[in-house]
Amino acid sequence: MGVLRLVGRLGGAALGFLWARRRASRAFYRRLVRAGVPEEAARDLADGYHGPSLLELFNRRG
């Protein structure tokens, strides 16, 4: 039972990480559009922006 709980927590953490990266990309897109970058160019740039890496996030926490 403990192993299933651990796998569930790791899966939840991974899913949360993916959602955080997606939110970062959307926020980056909105900032670019507000700054006057054309929407198509901002979309291309935001698609390439994924936010901080998992290692950077772990280093921030401790």
Stockholm file with secondary structure:
# STOCKHOLM 1.0

chainA/1-62         MGVLRLVGRLGGAALGFLWARRRASRAFYRRLVRAGVPEEAARDLADGYHGPSLLELFNRRG
#=GR chainA/1-62 SS CHHHHHHHHHHHHHHHHHHHHHHHHHHHHHHHHHTTCCHHHHHHHHHHCCCSCHHHHHHHHC
#=GC SS_cons        CHHHHHHHHHHHHHHHHHHHHHHHHHHHHHHHHHTTCCHHHHHHHHHHCCCSCHHHHHHHHC
//
